[in-house]
Structure formats: structure tokens, C-alpha cells
Amino acid sequence: MNNDLQQNDRLYEHGYDVRLGLAAPTEATLSVSPLHKQTAPIVSATLYGPFCKFSNTLPYKIPLRAESNSTRWSVTVPDVCYWTPNLPMHYRLTLQLPDSRQLTTWVALKRFGVKGPTLSMDGERYVLRGFSTRGLDLSASNDDAWKSLREQRAVLVLEQLAEELVQRAGWSGLPVLWDARGEQLTPEKLLAARAFPAVLGLMTTADQQEKPALDHAANELLWIIDAEAATQIRLRDTDADERKQVAALIKPDGTWSDQLPLLVQLPLQPTTSLGERRKECDKLQAQTASQGVFAGYLLL
């Protein structure tokens, strides 16, 4: 069994889409589908795990099965172990292709999403406290920095999803938000972002959030858009699905709609250290406590 933590065959680059379906407390559904007609059919597929750097686990192997009249393969994972910041559980997904090729990557099952005016992680309220890494000399090999980030329970905001960095975040239990406001999004870019276990969501514009092709590609990612634009968008019914993924970015002195979870933002001082950035998040939370219930606090 190959348990190389850095292995990632990028299934989306080979034409396969991995999606989380049902996310119940004790079981989850995972599926793999070809993205294109020319994509090689899957001969067999296996999920193996869970694995976690911070917990002893008893991995087990479970096969995916081909669905009737479909090219999709799926599995219901019993006694599922969801990825959380405390216990970032990973599963190894392996596809066997007709020409004897084997593709392997790591996936995480996340029970994360919107629940009323707040966010939820594995059934519990979850508050985002994060900051941009702009100005920090953060590398995937800097063990002291990652230990500090984990102790701070930080959420990292990245303008570029550098693979080694985001993979390290996934295994370290550090959620990542992608600041994609300067990007022209495509389904391929969203598939690439969603392939990283650590990535919870992205900041973008309301017009991109409304595009059906992008919305479909994003699947369970959290869309974060400016509050001014959020009041203009057509909100879909969220009562039946706590994983509905739209939140609004606001300023402490601004006005906003209470229809979406709200993330309060302040400008980042690039010279501040890791510890100082987390303290500024805590200060922002204290300063806005009297204004209402917020889903998170971000320094951007």
C-alpha cells in the first residue's frame, strides 16, 4: 500500500470528478465520474482509510461500485471520519484504468457548510478566524510555523493555491480560503481548488457565483462575496440543506443583509507576525461582539 502523504495524481487533470454527496453523522457518500466522453472508463475503484497525523487510526478498505446505467462509481462510507481542524482525516482513493494505469490521490470528507446565520463543521458551530498569508515567509517545510498555526487554530487566506503549501495545510488541520477575487474563474480552476482537502471556500464576485457551470464545479465549497453584492443576488432556498455554501464579507461599520452568514473583515497589516495576526482576529471579534452573531473574522 502506498501511503505517500504528498501523492496526488490530480484526478481532475485525468478527467475525473470526485464529489461528496450525502454527509450524515455516521455515513457519507462519495462518487467518482468521468468529466468528458473521451475520459477512460474506470475498471475498479477503492477507498482506503482514514489516516491522520494526530490520531491512531484503523484503516479499512472499501470498494466503490459502478452505478447502473451510469459511468459513475460510488460508495457509502460507514462510520465515516470527517476532516476537521482537530482531526484532519484523509482517505486514499485509487482508480484502476483499462490500460493497467493506476491513479491515486488523497481525499477528505468534510461535513461543512452554512447553518442559519452561522457555519457548521461536523455538526457543530464553526467560527472562521483567519488571515491572509501575504508578507509571510511560509513554506511547506517550516515545521515551527505550521505548529504555531495549528496552535492558533488559524484559517489561512491564500491568493495562490501552491500545491505543497495547501497539502501541508490539509494534513495539519488548517482550513484554507482562496482569495480568488482577482481570478477569472473556470470550472477547471474550481475542480483544482476542490481537490485539496484543506480548501473550504473561496472569495469571489457575485456574478461568478451566479454562473451555473461554476456553481456545479464548486460543489461543497463556500462562496464568499461582498455584502453589497450579496443583497443583489438571487438566494436559493437553504432550509433543506445545511451545506448550502454562500456567505457575505462585511466591514464592521457597514450595512448588511441578515440572510447569509456574515464574515467581518479588516485590512491586514502586512508586517505583523503569525501570532499578531491571530490576536488581531480575536480583537476584531471582541470589538464586534455587540453587533450580532457573525460566522467569522478575517484580516485581508
Backbone bond lengths (Angstrom), bond angles and torsions (degrees), N, CA, C in turn:
res aa  C-N    CA-C-N  psi(-1)  N-CA   C-N-CA  omega(-1)  CA-C   N-CA-C  phi
1 M - - - 1.460 - - 1.531 109.99 -
2 N 1.304 116.51 130.57 1.456 121.08 -179.73 1.521 109.66 -94.25
3 N 1.340 116.21 111.41 1.457 120.54 -178.82 1.523 111.57 -114.12
4 D 1.313 116.26 36.25 1.459 121.79 175.32 1.524 108.83 -64.06
5 L 1.359 116.43 115.32 1.464 120.21 -174.72 1.516 112.00 -65.32
6 Q 1.323 117.92 -22.28 1.456 120.43 -177.73 1.532 113.04 -92.42
7 Q 1.331 117.88 -5.75 1.462 119.21 -176.39 1.524 110.71 -66.81
8 N 1.304 115.41 131.22 1.456 120.87 178.55 1.520 107.90 -155.57
9 D 1.310 116.69 101.81 1.462 121.03 -178.87 1.522 112.71 -81.51
10 R 1.334 117.16 5.08 1.470 122.07 176.23 1.534 110.39 48.30
11 L 1.300 115.73 73.17 1.461 120.18 -174.78 1.525 112.42 -57.20
12 Y 1.341 116.83 -31.54 1.467 119.22 -179.74 1.531 110.93 -64.68
13 E 1.336 118.15 -30.62 1.463 120.72 177.89 1.525 111.64 -70.95
14 H 1.313 116.79 -22.86 1.460 121.34 177.93 1.526 111.30 -94.25
15 G 1.350 116.11 0.28 1.457 119.62 174.90 1.510 116.11 97.16
16 Y 1.349 117.66 25.39 1.462 121.06 -178.87 1.535 110.34 -124.59
17 D 1.316 114.96 140.62 1.454 121.89 -178.98 1.526 108.73 -114.06
18 V 1.331 116.45 124.82 1.460 122.36 178.75 1.527 108.27 -104.42
19 R 1.336 116.02 127.37 1.463 119.44 -175.79 1.522 111.64 -133.92
20 L 1.320 113.78 143.58 1.454 121.29 171.19 1.517 108.15 -90.60
21 G 1.321 116.91 130.95 1.457 120.94 176.96 1.507 110.84 -104.47
22 L 1.330 116.53 -109.01 1.454 121.76 176.61 1.514 110.24 -58.72
23 A 1.333 117.06 134.08 1.459 121.46 175.55 1.522 108.03 -132.35
24 A 1.319 115.99 82.77 1.459 122.70 -179.38 1.525 109.13 -97.73
25 P 1.342 118.28 167.67 1.467 119.56 -177.92 1.521 114.56 -56.00
26 T 1.337 118.23 -35.50 1.462 119.49 -174.09 1.521 114.68 -114.33
27 E 1.340 118.01 -6.75 1.455 118.82 178.81 1.519 110.67 -151.96
28 A 1.321 114.71 154.41 1.463 120.65 -179.47 1.520 108.98 -140.52
29 T 1.323 115.56 152.00 1.458 121.36 178.14 1.519 109.98 -109.28
30 L 1.320 116.23 129.34 1.456 122.85 177.53 1.519 108.90 -121.03
31 S 1.328 116.78 139.41 1.460 119.92 179.23 1.523 110.99 -134.85
32 V 1.325 115.72 154.87 1.462 123.01 176.22 1.523 107.39 -129.85
33 S 1.339 116.64 128.42 1.466 121.13 -178.26 1.517 110.18 -133.45
34 P 1.340 118.09 145.98 1.466 120.34 170.64 1.527 110.00 -65.37
35 L 1.315 116.03 139.87 1.459 120.96 178.40 1.520 112.20 -85.59
36 H 1.322 117.01 -23.25 1.460 121.03 -174.20 1.531 109.88 -135.28
37 K 1.310 116.15 157.51 1.458 120.89 178.66 1.527 111.67 -63.82
38 Q 1.340 116.05 -30.95 1.457 119.66 -177.43 1.527 113.01 -84.74
39 T 1.330 117.91 -3.27 1.462 121.06 178.83 1.524 110.17 -66.24
40 A 1.328 116.74 137.09 1.463 121.09 -179.58 1.525 110.29 -61.64
41 P 1.334 117.49 137.28 1.460 119.36 178.51 1.526 111.27 -66.89
42 I 1.297 115.57 153.83 1.456 121.51 178.85 1.524 109.16 -86.10
43 V 1.332 116.59 131.04 1.466 121.43 177.70 1.521 110.45 -87.06
44 S 1.322 116.50 -43.05 1.467 121.82 176.06 1.521 108.11 -157.60
45 A 1.321 115.54 160.73 1.466 120.86 -179.59 1.518 108.73 -148.10
46 T 1.336 115.01 143.42 1.460 120.69 -176.33 1.515 110.50 -137.98
47 L 1.321 115.82 139.27 1.457 122.64 173.12 1.523 107.66 -110.91
48 Y 1.330 116.52 132.55 1.470 120.48 -176.64 1.521 108.76 -135.43
49 G 1.324 116.86 127.56 1.458 120.58 -179.87 1.516 110.76 160.17
50 P 1.326 118.36 -167.93 1.472 126.25 6.82 1.521 112.45 -89.54
51 F 1.358 113.99 164.12 1.453 122.45 175.02 1.521 108.33 -129.10
52 C 1.329 116.55 144.17 1.463 121.12 -179.68 1.521 109.25 -153.34
53 K 1.325 117.16 138.69 1.461 121.79 -179.79 1.524 112.25 -71.06
54 F 1.335 117.31 -20.00 1.461 120.54 -171.44 1.521 113.17 -113.42
55 S 1.318 116.59 14.14 1.458 119.60 -178.75 1.514 109.93 -156.56
56 N 1.331 115.85 142.85 1.458 119.94 172.32 1.524 108.40 -76.87
57 T 1.318 116.34 128.71 1.459 120.62 -177.76 1.518 110.29 -122.81
58 L 1.308 115.33 160.30 1.456 121.34 175.19 1.526 106.96 -113.70
59 P 1.336 117.64 89.46 1.468 120.69 -176.51 1.525 111.77 -65.01
60 Y 1.308 115.49 148.11 1.451 120.64 174.63 1.517 108.77 -138.35
61 K 1.318 114.48 155.31 1.454 121.23 -175.60 1.529 108.75 -103.98
62 I 1.341 116.14 131.75 1.446 120.45 -179.22 1.530 108.92 -136.30
63 P 1.334 118.09 125.21 1.463 120.31 -177.80 1.526 111.73 -80.15
64 L 1.318 115.66 146.76 1.453 121.20 168.36 1.525 107.85 -85.47
65 R 1.315 116.30 154.62 1.456 120.60 -178.51 1.521 109.82 -123.21
66 A 1.331 115.18 144.34 1.460 120.70 177.84 1.524 109.20 -70.94
67 E 1.333 116.44 131.90 1.455 120.52 178.32 1.521 110.24 -80.74
68 S 1.320 116.58 146.96 1.460 121.77 -178.96 1.528 110.88 -62.55
69 N 1.325 115.42 136.96 1.469 122.17 177.31 1.537 112.10 54.59
70 S 1.321 115.87 36.98 1.467 119.97 -178.38 1.517 109.24 -152.00
71 T 1.324 115.96 157.41 1.468 120.99 173.78 1.528 110.97 -92.98
72 R 1.322 116.20 3.28 1.467 120.46 -176.89 1.527 110.55 -87.31
73 W 1.324 114.14 143.30 1.460 122.07 173.18 1.531 107.45 -113.98
74 S 1.323 117.95 141.92 1.458 119.88 -176.10 1.522 110.97 -147.51
75 V 1.316 114.35 165.57 1.463 121.16 179.03 1.524 108.49 -152.56
76 T 1.304 115.77 143.65 1.466 121.49 169.27 1.518 107.23 -100.63
77 V 1.321 116.39 118.58 1.462 122.01 -175.31 1.523 108.83 -89.65
78 P 1.329 118.74 112.31 1.472 120.41 178.74 1.533 110.19 -79.44
79 D 1.324 115.29 153.55 1.477 120.04 179.26 1.526 110.44 48.47
80 V 1.315 115.53 47.17 1.453 121.54 -173.21 1.533 111.14 -64.49
81 C 1.311 115.84 144.50 1.462 122.39 174.23 1.526 107.43 -110.89
82 Y 1.308 116.77 107.65 1.458 121.48 -177.65 1.525 111.07 -79.09
83 W 1.329 114.51 151.47 1.465 121.51 173.03 1.523 108.90 -72.30
84 T 1.333 117.00 125.33 1.461 122.56 172.98 1.525 107.66 -137.39
85 P 1.344 118.71 161.87 1.469 119.53 177.33 1.529 112.65 -58.50
86 N 1.319 118.45 -34.62 1.464 120.44 179.93 1.521 111.31 -71.60
87 L 1.323 116.74 -43.71 1.461 122.30 -179.09 1.528 108.61 -131.42
88 P 1.320 116.21 88.26 1.474 119.98 -178.41 1.533 111.73 -77.80
89 M 1.316 115.39 83.93 1.465 121.73 -176.95 1.527 111.01 -77.85
90 H 1.317 115.37 137.50 1.461 122.39 177.70 1.531 109.70 -124.51
91 Y 1.327 114.61 149.82 1.457 121.71 172.06 1.522 108.83 -121.17
92 R 1.338 115.79 146.34 1.457 120.28 177.67 1.533 109.30 -97.49
93 L 1.315 115.52 122.94 1.465 121.85 -179.31 1.521 108.88 -107.54
94 T 1.332 116.24 126.53 1.464 121.84 -178.86 1.525 109.85 -124.06
95 L 1.321 115.85 129.86 1.460 122.06 175.81 1.522 109.27 -111.03
96 Q 1.327 116.08 134.84 1.463 121.85 173.76 1.519 107.73 -103.64
97 L 1.353 117.02 127.23 1.457 122.16 -176.45 1.531 110.61 -107.22
98 P 1.344 118.05 165.31 1.475 121.13 -174.00 1.523 114.83 -59.91
99 D 1.324 118.49 -32.05 1.466 120.57 -176.65 1.527 112.36 -89.55
100 S 1.335 115.77 23.70 1.474 123.32 179.35 1.519 113.08 73.17
101 R 1.339 116.57 2.46 1.470 118.00 174.21 1.527 110.23 -68.44
102 Q 1.326 114.02 151.37 1.459 120.45 177.12 1.520 108.05 -130.47
103 L 1.325 116.57 128.19 1.454 121.94 177.16 1.522 108.93 -111.60
104 T 1.327 115.87 134.09 1.462 120.22 -177.73 1.515 110.17 -133.94
105 T 1.296 116.23 136.78 1.462 120.96 175.83 1.516 109.27 -149.63
106 W 1.326 115.58 167.99 1.462 121.57 177.32 1.513 109.26 -101.86
107 V 1.322 115.68 136.46 1.458 121.07 176.92 1.522 108.76 -127.28
108 A 1.320 114.99 157.17 1.459 121.05 175.04 1.519 107.93 -127.73
109 L 1.304 116.03 137.77 1.455 121.82 175.80 1.526 106.74 -96.74
110 K 1.324 116.21 118.74 1.470 120.54 -175.90 1.527 110.07 -117.30
111 R 1.299 116.89 125.93 1.460 122.46 173.64 1.526 106.56 -99.56
112 F 1.327 113.41 78.59 1.468 121.09 -171.78 1.514 109.02 -132.67
113 G 1.312 116.58 141.94 1.456 118.56 175.99 1.512 113.15 167.64
114 V 1.321 113.99 -169.15 1.458 122.36 -177.10 1.524 109.73 -82.51
115 K 1.324 115.54 137.43 1.461 121.36 174.55 1.524 107.57 -139.57
116 G 1.341 115.01 96.98 1.464 119.20 -175.46 1.514 110.10 64.62
117 P 1.352 118.24 -131.81 1.462 121.13 179.87 1.528 113.58 -86.28
118 T 1.322 117.61 6.85 1.460 121.20 -176.03 1.523 110.10 -126.05
119 L 1.327 115.21 -178.69 1.455 122.55 174.27 1.518 108.97 -110.57
120 S 1.322 115.20 155.49 1.457 120.53 -177.91 1.517 109.93 -130.57
121 M 1.334 116.17 138.81 1.457 122.38 175.89 1.520 107.75 -128.78
122 D 1.334 116.04 116.20 1.462 122.38 -179.74 1.531 111.70 52.47
123 G 1.342 115.51 41.66 1.455 120.82 174.39 1.508 115.46 86.98
124 E 1.331 118.25 -5.28 1.456 121.94 -179.26 1.526 110.18 -114.71
125 R 1.341 116.52 151.86 1.458 119.33 176.84 1.526 109.56 -60.47
126 Y 1.318 115.22 137.22 1.462 120.76 -178.87 1.521 109.07 -129.67
127 V 1.346 116.36 127.89 1.457 122.55 -179.44 1.526 108.60 -108.98
128 L 1.328 116.23 121.68 1.465 121.35 177.22 1.517 109.81 -76.43
129 R 1.316 117.24 123.83 1.464 121.99 172.84 1.521 106.35 -127.48
130 G 1.334 115.72 102.28 1.449 118.02 -170.88 1.506 113.93 -141.74
131 F 1.320 113.66 171.21 1.455 119.56 -179.09 1.519 110.60 -153.84
132 S 1.312 114.44 153.58 1.454 120.64 175.71 1.526 109.37 -66.19
133 T 1.333 115.84 145.23 1.463 120.35 176.11 1.526 111.15 -91.36
134 R 1.327 116.66 7.90 1.467 121.07 179.53 1.526 110.10 -57.38
135 G 1.339 116.81 129.26 1.457 120.88 179.38 1.513 114.07 90.00
136 L 1.336 118.19 -5.07 1.459 121.53 178.79 1.518 110.29 -98.13
137 D 1.310 115.94 143.12 1.456 121.19 175.21 1.522 107.34 -91.84
138 L 1.325 115.95 77.23 1.452 121.68 -175.35 1.524 109.39 -105.91
139 S 1.318 115.94 120.93 1.457 120.89 178.60 1.525 108.77 -122.77
140 A 1.318 115.77 159.51 1.463 120.34 -178.62 1.524 111.98 -66.98
141 S 1.326 117.68 -19.91 1.471 121.15 -176.92 1.525 113.77 -97.10
142 N 1.331 118.12 0.97 1.462 121.52 -178.25 1.528 109.62 -84.51
143 D 1.338 116.84 86.78 1.460 121.17 -174.61 1.523 112.83 -60.57
144 D 1.326 118.04 -39.10 1.466 120.94 -178.59 1.525 111.19 -63.12
145 A 1.337 116.58 -41.35 1.467 119.97 179.96 1.523 110.73 -64.79
146 W 1.339 117.31 -42.64 1.468 120.09 -179.16 1.520 111.49 -68.00
147 K 1.321 116.57 -35.02 1.468 119.71 176.21 1.524 110.14 -64.40
148 S 1.332 116.10 -43.06 1.467 120.50 178.51 1.524 111.32 -63.43
149 L 1.325 116.53 -43.21 1.460 120.81 179.72 1.523 111.00 -62.04
150 R 1.314 116.46 -41.13 1.464 119.59 179.99 1.528 110.47 -66.69
151 E 1.326 116.94 -40.99 1.468 120.41 178.17 1.525 111.44 -61.96
152 Q 1.338 116.33 -32.80 1.467 121.09 179.56 1.527 112.16 -81.53
153 R 1.339 117.57 -6.91 1.473 122.06 -175.24 1.524 109.98 52.46
154 A 1.321 114.32 48.77 1.461 120.92 -173.57 1.528 111.75 -80.63
155 V 1.322 114.38 155.72 1.457 123.45 167.97 1.530 106.43 -114.48
156 L 1.324 117.52 125.74 1.453 121.35 -176.10 1.524 110.48 -94.17
157 V 1.330 116.07 135.25 1.462 121.86 176.15 1.524 107.54 -109.40
158 L 1.329 116.58 114.59 1.463 122.30 -175.14 1.517 110.50 -116.16
159 E 1.333 115.62 137.93 1.462 119.75 174.46 1.518 111.12 -84.24
160 Q 1.328 117.09 -25.66 1.465 122.77 176.84 1.530 107.94 -128.29
161 L 1.335 116.50 131.73 1.468 120.34 -179.09 1.526 109.41 -89.89
162 A 1.325 115.31 75.30 1.465 120.49 177.40 1.529 109.02 -64.35
163 E 1.325 116.78 127.78 1.464 121.11 -168.92 1.525 113.37 -58.26
164 E 1.330 118.57 -50.95 1.458 119.84 -177.01 1.515 111.48 -62.46
165 L 1.326 116.01 -38.02 1.458 120.95 -179.09 1.530 111.03 -65.95
166 V 1.325 116.58 -45.59 1.465 120.10 -175.98 1.528 110.79 -73.86
167 Q 1.328 117.45 -32.64 1.459 119.40 174.78 1.525 110.87 -65.07
168 R 1.333 116.98 -41.05 1.466 120.11 177.82 1.530 109.73 -63.71
169 A 1.313 117.06 -39.25 1.463 120.74 177.61 1.530 110.70 -60.81
170 G 1.330 116.35 -40.98 1.462 120.16 -179.54 1.515 112.80 -61.76
171 W 1.322 116.71 -45.90 1.463 120.34 179.96 1.525 112.22 -73.95
172 S 1.338 117.55 -20.98 1.468 121.86 -179.68 1.523 112.87 -89.23
173 G 1.328 116.90 -7.34 1.462 119.38 -178.99 1.511 113.42 78.01
174 L 1.334 116.49 30.78 1.466 120.93 -179.50 1.528 109.33 -109.86
175 P 1.331 117.58 108.03 1.465 119.43 177.88 1.521 111.49 -61.69
176 V 1.326 115.86 149.23 1.461 122.80 -179.55 1.526 109.56 -124.44
177 L 1.338 115.69 135.44 1.457 122.42 168.57 1.521 107.57 -111.49
178 W 1.311 115.96 135.40 1.462 121.62 179.89 1.527 108.58 -96.22
179 D 1.347 116.32 118.18 1.462 120.90 176.54 1.532 107.46 -84.23
180 A 1.330 115.30 89.94 1.459 121.46 -174.38 1.519 112.16 -103.04
181 R 1.325 116.88 23.24 1.471 119.23 -176.97 1.516 112.47 -66.97
182 G 1.327 118.01 -21.33 1.456 120.67 176.78 1.510 113.43 -95.64
183 E 1.333 118.07 6.29 1.462 122.92 -176.19 1.529 111.07 -100.93
184 Q 1.330 115.43 145.70 1.453 120.42 165.73 1.521 106.11 -91.72
185 L 1.312 116.18 103.78 1.452 120.47 -171.10 1.525 112.07 -72.81
186 T 1.326 114.34 147.59 1.460 122.82 173.78 1.530 107.22 -133.71
187 P 1.334 117.55 159.66 1.469 118.44 175.61 1.521 112.52 -56.37
188 E 1.335 116.99 -35.49 1.470 120.09 -179.65 1.521 111.36 -63.71
189 K 1.332 117.67 -40.82 1.467 120.47 179.31 1.526 111.39 -66.13
190 L 1.330 116.34 -36.80 1.458 119.69 179.03 1.521 111.50 -71.07
191 L 1.329 117.10 -38.33 1.455 120.05 175.31 1.527 110.41 -61.28
192 A 1.318 116.84 -40.49 1.467 120.94 179.18 1.525 110.54 -64.52
193 A 1.337 117.10 -42.51 1.466 120.47 179.16 1.520 110.76 -64.91
194 R 1.325 115.83 -43.29 1.474 120.32 -177.04 1.516 112.16 -67.71
195 A 1.333 117.70 -21.22 1.458 120.81 -179.49 1.525 112.62 -70.04
196 F 1.336 117.63 -17.54 1.465 120.45 179.44 1.532 109.58 -86.94
197 P 1.339 118.36 123.41 1.463 120.04 179.96 1.526 114.21 -56.78
198 A 1.326 118.83 -30.92 1.461 120.88 -174.79 1.525 113.63 -75.99
199 V 1.331 117.96 -23.01 1.468 120.55 -170.76 1.528 110.40 -76.69
200 L 1.342 115.34 117.88 1.464 121.50 178.43 1.520 112.36 -93.00
201 G 1.323 117.59 -32.02 1.455 118.71 -175.73 1.509 112.13 -174.00
202 L 1.333 114.63 -174.44 1.457 120.47 -177.81 1.515 110.26 -143.31
203 M 1.333 114.83 149.43 1.455 121.88 172.77 1.512 108.66 -95.18
204 T 1.318 116.41 127.92 1.451 120.23 -176.79 1.517 109.16 -152.86
205 T 1.336 116.58 -168.54 1.460 121.36 -178.53 1.525 109.91 -100.40
206 A 1.328 115.67 157.30 1.463 120.29 -175.50 1.523 111.70 -63.89
207 D 1.333 117.99 -33.95 1.457 119.23 -177.20 1.526 110.99 -66.43
208 Q 1.332 117.43 -33.60 1.458 119.43 178.32 1.527 110.51 -74.33
209 Q 1.322 116.70 -34.99 1.454 120.22 178.77 1.519 111.64 -63.12
210 E 1.318 117.14 -26.06 1.456 121.65 -176.85 1.526 113.88 -85.10
211 K 1.341 117.68 -7.47 1.464 120.00 -177.99 1.527 110.12 -78.27
212 P 1.344 119.08 120.75 1.466 121.18 -175.38 1.528 113.98 -56.89
213 A 1.329 117.61 -39.98 1.465 119.83 -177.95 1.524 111.29 -64.89
214 L 1.327 116.24 -38.55 1.461 119.95 178.04 1.517 110.76 -71.49
215 D 1.318 116.43 -41.10 1.459 120.89 179.87 1.524 110.25 -60.98
216 H 1.333 116.99 -40.81 1.460 120.93 179.07 1.522 110.84 -66.34
217 A 1.318 117.33 -41.95 1.464 120.70 -178.95 1.523 111.74 -66.84
218 A 1.336 116.45 -32.29 1.463 119.89 -176.32 1.522 112.36 -71.06
219 N 1.354 117.19 -29.15 1.458 121.76 -179.51 1.520 110.85 51.01
220 E 1.342 118.98 -114.77 1.462 120.00 -172.51 1.526 114.42 -89.11
221 L 1.318 119.87 9.13 1.457 121.29 177.73 1.525 111.10 -67.70
222 L 1.331 115.84 146.22 1.457 122.17 176.48 1.525 109.47 -83.91
223 W 1.345 116.71 122.54 1.461 121.62 173.34 1.528 108.20 -86.98
224 I 1.330 117.65 127.52 1.469 122.11 177.89 1.521 107.56 -118.83
225 I 1.333 116.66 119.69 1.460 121.55 -176.78 1.519 109.99 -130.22
226 D 1.328 116.96 157.93 1.459 121.47 -179.58 1.523 110.75 -60.55
227 A 1.332 116.05 142.48 1.461 120.77 -176.72 1.518 111.91 -60.57
228 E 1.334 116.69 -36.37 1.470 119.60 -179.36 1.531 110.49 -60.33
229 A 1.325 115.35 -41.05 1.462 119.53 178.92 1.520 111.21 -76.47
230 A 1.325 116.18 -30.65 1.462 120.06 -176.91 1.521 111.62 -62.27
231 T 1.315 117.45 -31.85 1.466 119.85 -179.40 1.524 111.52 -70.42
232 Q 1.337 117.35 -16.37 1.456 121.09 -177.49 1.530 113.43 -94.96
233 I 1.325 116.97 -17.88 1.464 118.57 -173.32 1.512 111.49 -80.62
234 R 1.317 114.47 157.52 1.459 121.08 176.11 1.522 108.17 -81.91
235 L 1.339 116.47 114.55 1.457 120.73 -178.98 1.521 109.95 -88.54
236 R 1.314 115.70 128.59 1.443 120.04 177.36 1.524 110.24 -85.20
237 D 1.327 115.61 159.08 1.460 120.82 -177.91 1.519 109.91 -62.59
238 T 1.333 117.18 126.00 1.463 120.95 -178.73 1.520 111.99 -111.48
239 D 1.310 118.88 0.27 1.455 120.41 -173.77 1.520 112.62 -62.03
240 A 1.337 117.04 -33.96 1.457 120.19 -173.69 1.519 113.08 -89.21
241 D 1.313 118.79 -5.21 1.462 120.22 -173.95 1.514 109.83 -142.95
242 E 1.324 116.26 105.40 1.460 119.20 -177.73 1.523 112.12 -72.68
243 R 1.352 117.25 -7.62 1.456 119.70 178.05 1.520 112.22 -94.19
244 K 1.333 117.97 11.46 1.462 120.15 175.09 1.519 108.90 -58.67
245 Q 1.333 116.71 134.83 1.450 119.98 -162.05 1.527 114.95 -117.91
246 V 1.312 119.62 67.98 1.455 121.37 173.00 1.521 108.73 -137.14
247 A 1.339 116.57 131.17 1.465 122.63 176.02 1.525 108.59 -135.77
248 A 1.326 116.62 159.07 1.467 121.91 -176.71 1.524 110.50 -112.87
249 L 1.340 114.62 139.27 1.458 122.66 178.74 1.528 108.40 -97.48
250 I 1.338 117.60 122.88 1.459 121.24 -174.91 1.522 110.66 -127.86
251 K 1.339 115.57 165.20 1.455 122.07 171.78 1.532 108.10 -104.54
252 P 1.340 118.01 151.44 1.468 119.72 -175.69 1.530 113.87 -56.81
253 D 1.337 117.46 -31.67 1.462 120.33 -176.79 1.531 112.30 -100.41
254 G 1.324 117.88 11.83 1.462 120.69 -176.81 1.515 112.51 -91.42
255 T 1.307 115.93 -178.83 1.463 122.57 173.28 1.513 108.12 -113.34
256 W 1.329 115.55 152.35 1.447 118.52 -174.43 1.522 110.85 -156.71
257 S 1.314 113.59 165.70 1.456 121.02 175.51 1.524 108.91 -91.10
258 D 1.329 116.61 145.95 1.455 119.61 178.74 1.528 112.18 -94.07
259 Q 1.351 116.47 17.79 1.458 120.28 -179.56 1.522 112.97 -80.03
260 L 1.317 117.43 -16.55 1.455 121.83 -176.06 1.522 110.62 -127.59
261 P 1.348 117.76 156.54 1.465 119.55 168.95 1.524 109.72 -59.16
262 L 1.319 116.74 142.22 1.458 122.01 -174.30 1.518 110.56 -113.38
263 L 1.338 115.88 131.48 1.463 122.74 175.32 1.521 107.90 -112.24
264 V 1.333 117.52 118.05 1.456 121.69 -178.54 1.523 108.85 -83.33
265 Q 1.330 116.53 135.12 1.457 120.45 -179.58 1.522 111.32 -122.75
266 L 1.334 114.68 149.29 1.458 123.30 169.98 1.519 108.06 -134.17
267 P 1.344 117.72 153.58 1.468 119.45 176.95 1.522 111.33 -64.24
268 L 1.302 115.33 142.31 1.461 121.43 178.51 1.517 110.69 -83.98
269 Q 1.338 115.32 140.03 1.462 121.07 169.20 1.525 107.32 -93.49
270 P 1.334 118.53 105.34 1.471 121.01 -170.17 1.520 115.30 -59.20
271 T 1.317 118.32 -20.69 1.464 119.69 -176.79 1.517 112.74 -82.02
272 T 1.318 118.45 -8.10 1.460 119.48 -175.85 1.520 111.39 -74.73
273 S 1.341 115.81 151.63 1.456 122.06 -178.31 1.525 110.15 -83.17
274 L 1.331 115.39 178.29 1.462 120.42 177.68 1.519 111.18 -57.63
275 G 1.337 115.47 -50.90 1.453 119.69 -178.32 1.510 112.53 -62.88
276 E 1.322 117.28 -39.11 1.465 120.90 -179.70 1.514 111.34 -67.36
277 R 1.317 117.15 -34.95 1.463 119.82 179.17 1.528 110.48 -66.10
278 R 1.302 117.60 -41.05 1.460 119.56 178.44 1.535 110.56 -66.71
279 K 1.325 117.39 -38.65 1.467 120.07 177.64 1.524 110.98 -62.90
280 E 1.335 116.89 -36.97 1.459 120.08 177.54 1.527 111.08 -65.59
281 C 1.337 117.17 -35.19 1.465 120.33 175.00 1.525 110.71 -62.35
282 D 1.325 115.48 -45.57 1.466 119.65 178.98 1.524 111.20 -62.79
283 K 1.331 116.69 -39.45 1.467 120.82 178.98 1.523 110.47 -64.35
284 L 1.336 116.07 -41.50 1.458 120.17 178.18 1.524 110.70 -61.92
285 Q 1.318 116.89 -40.87 1.458 120.58 178.18 1.532 111.04 -62.06
286 A 1.338 116.82 -43.35 1.463 120.36 179.83 1.527 111.47 -65.38
287 Q 1.328 116.34 -40.10 1.461 120.41 -177.29 1.528 113.01 -67.38
288 T 1.322 117.05 -28.52 1.467 121.00 -175.76 1.529 112.79 -104.46
289 A 1.327 117.49 7.00 1.464 121.15 -175.54 1.519 112.79 -59.33
290 S 1.333 116.67 -32.95 1.467 119.92 -176.55 1.530 112.97 -81.50
291 Q 1.347 117.21 -7.32 1.464 120.39 -174.61 1.530 113.61 -89.93
292 G 1.324 117.60 -12.45 1.456 119.33 179.26 1.519 111.93 142.61
293 V 1.335 115.01 -169.92 1.463 121.84 -179.68 1.521 108.85 -94.66
294 F 1.333 116.18 121.08 1.455 120.64 -179.69 1.525 110.11 -115.97
295 A 1.322 114.62 151.64 1.462 120.56 -177.22 1.521 113.21 -88.17
296 G 1.341 116.93 -14.08 1.452 118.72 -179.43 1.509 112.76 -179.34
297 Y 1.338 114.91 172.08 1.457 123.36 -174.67 1.519 107.24 -140.19
298 L 1.340 116.57 122.77 1.446 121.94 -172.85 1.517 111.87 -130.08
299 L 1.340 116.21 139.24 1.455 122.53 171.69 1.528 107.37 -105.37
300 L 1.307 116.16 114.44 1.459 121.52 -175.21 1.503 111.85 -122.83
